[in-house]
Amino acid sequence: MSEPIRNKKADFPVAPTPQNTPATNAPISSHAQQPGVASISEENLDHAAAASLFAKNPALVSMIQGRLGSLIGRSSGYIESLPLPVRRRVAGLKGIQKDHAKLEAEFQEEVLQLEKKYLQKFTPLYQRRSQIVNGAAEPTEEEVEAGEAELADDEEETKKETEEKTEASAEESNVAGIPEFWLSAMKNQVSLVEMITERDEEALKHLTDIRMEYLDRPGFRLIFEFSENEFFTNKTITKTYYYQEESGYGGDFIYDHAEGDKIDWKADKNLTVRVESKKQRNRSTKQTRVVKVTVPTESFFNFFSPPKPPADEDDATSDIEERLELDYQLGEDIKEKLIPRAIDWFTGEALQFEELGEEMDDEGEFEFDDEDDEDDEDDDRRSDNGDEESDEEDGTSKPKKEAAECKTS
């Protein structure tokens, strides 16, 4: 057994500790990697007992977080111990860094203005795309030839066969535009497909365009346009992302919050809720009756009801922070990936440029962590034990997952 680190003396002089406290508070629940030192495992720590201890003592967790928060930005004493001439040089470098920060802020502002400039140039292309998708126009020969040039030479024969079948099918059914273009593109986008349920698909088939615009203040707006449908009366549904007025470290814009339009659902067509039948018993007569209640359920349209930032930073939890981060990332994916390259998402070509996150072995097969397998087995065992289920009478199939609280982000 290796000697515990706490009893081990260093064989080399210890360098002074620099001022390196973190700039932000790391919550207890953060997924920071645990140390991998062998001597720590020799303590035989009961992680389950520790987790139970924290769960039963929220005051203890709050106290520890408060102590950690009080350490943020505190000096270790190293800078103060330096000779006066060295401290003056350090102060001089800080002054230079401030000038650098000013230039970084100018750089980010110019980048934003450049993005706005090129959005104006992109807009006619997006409008042309919308006309073709919705059957208001046909592509020109030049546009078709430019698109065909992207195909590989060894796929030329397959391409011609596909074109002949497509033309014959289009002539027979008289199809206008490209049906379900945006729905298909969204279902190929990794971060969006998990939000779309089977019930959502019927409504998203009426999605005719997705576009964006910049605000006068730092931020942007996503605009979803719909044709007439049986679910809601909105012609457009927007979601606006706002940044803080002050830029962050490095001149970057800091996300503040998002706001979505209210969806005017038609009677019994709200996709963000489902109807459950529950039994109620009268305490006096002991008679029971069945009542219908609506409960939140998973839906893409929860995207337009984003999570609210906590009013007080002390009330912030890792769950809220994760939902806010996911919500913002979804908006960025639509703005930076889906809108500019919608055709590549429709065809699936854009998937090859996505980092899916799974590791692959030498044979090209996916590898999964053992812990994930164990979790799946536990879920299966829990399912076999028979959980209580609520009766549903919404007349539709159950969504793929239970209700996610505004999955974002």
Secondary structure, DSSP 8 states (H G I E B T S, - for coil): ----GGG---SS------S---SS---TT--------HHHHTT---HHHHHHHHHH-HHHHHHHHHHHHHHTT---STTTTS-HHHHHHHHHHHHHHHHHHHHHHHHHHHHHHHHHHHHHHHHHHHHHHHHHHTTS----HHHHHHHHTTS-GGGHHHHHHHHHHHHHHHHHHT--S-TTHHHHHHHHSHHHHTT--HHHHHHHTTEEEEEEEE-SSSEEEEEEEE-S-SSB--SEEEEEEEE-SS--GGG---EEEEEE----B-TT--TTEEEEEEEEE-TTT--EEEEEEEEE---GGGGGS-----SSGGG--HHHHHHHHHHHHHHHHIIIIITTTHHHHHHTGGGGGS----EE-TTS-EE--HHHHHHHHHHHHHHHT-----EE-SSS---SSS--SS---
